[in-house]
């Protein structure tokens, strides 16, 4: 990386709502015939063990919650790296909304 570059660290998006939002929508593959919804499509991909979103699009609520917990932890690590590790050759910027992380943590504690 060239000197004086800028690196932007971002946290993970809160994907915990993905399953809820897409649950009754048709996936583009099934939209024309109105026969394949997102949960069915991702269940099929899970069965083939090739799902790109095995965590948040899983039919398993426990797996979705574990995925959210892990994403929160990774976002916190990225934020800490940006605060603690300033490198001489490039600038590190954080682009994380800490209040959203805190709200998500509170919600996860209420679910438990």
N, C-alpha and C positions, 0 to 999 in steps of 0.2 A: 504494500500500500504506500503511495507517495506521501512524503512529509506534508504536514499541514492539512491532511484529509480530515473529514468529519465522519464519525460513526454514530448512528442513531440507534439506541437500544429501545425496543418496544416490548411491552408485556403481551401476553396472550389475550386475545379477545375473549370475552365471557361467552363461551359457546353453550352454556347450560340451558339457554332458552331455545337453542336451535331445534331440538327435537319437538318441543312444544309448538313452536311457530310453524314448522314444516309438517307436523303430524298429519294434518288433513289436506295437504296440498298435493297435487299431482306432480310427479317428477317429469321433467321434459320428455323422457323416454315414453311415458304413458299419457302424456297430456292430450295427444290427438284422439286416442280411443277412450281416454278417461278410465284407464284400467290399471295404472301403476302409480301408487302414492309413494312418497319419500320413505316411510318406514319399511314398506315391502321391498323397495329397491335396495336399501341399505342392509336389510336382513339377508337378502340374496347375496350381496357382496360379502357380508360377514360369514355366511355359509361357505363361500369360496375361499375365505381367508385372504381377501384382497381389498377389504374396505379401507378407503382413505380416511374415514372418520369413524373408526370403530368405537371411540369413546362416547362422543356426544350424540351420535345418531344411532346408538344401540337401543334396542328395546328394553335393555336391562337398566333400571333406574339406579341401582347401586353402582354399576360401571360408569354411568353418566356423572354421578356425584364424585366418584373417585377421580375421574378425569378432570373435573372442575377443581377439586382440591389440589391436584398436581399442577394444573395450569396456574393457579394462584401462587403456589410455591415457586414455580419457575419465573413468574413475573416479578416476584419479590427479589429473587436472586439477580435477575437482570437489572433491577433498580439499584440494588446494592453494589453490583459490579460497576455500574455507571458512576456511583457516588464515590466509591473507594479506590478505583483503579484508573487514575488519570495517566495516560501514556504520553511520553514526551513527543512522539512523532505525529500524533493525531488527537483530535478533540473527541471526547465521548459525551453525547447528549442523551438524556433520558426522555422518553416520550410515554410516560406511564401515568395514568390517572390514579393516584394513590387512594383517593376517597372511594373510587369504584371498587378497588381491591378490598378495602376495609368493609364496604357494604356487603360484598360477596362473602367475605369471611364471616360476618355476622349472620347472614342468611344460612350459611352452611352449619354454623353452630346451632341455630334454631332447628334445623332439620334433624340433627343427631338425637 
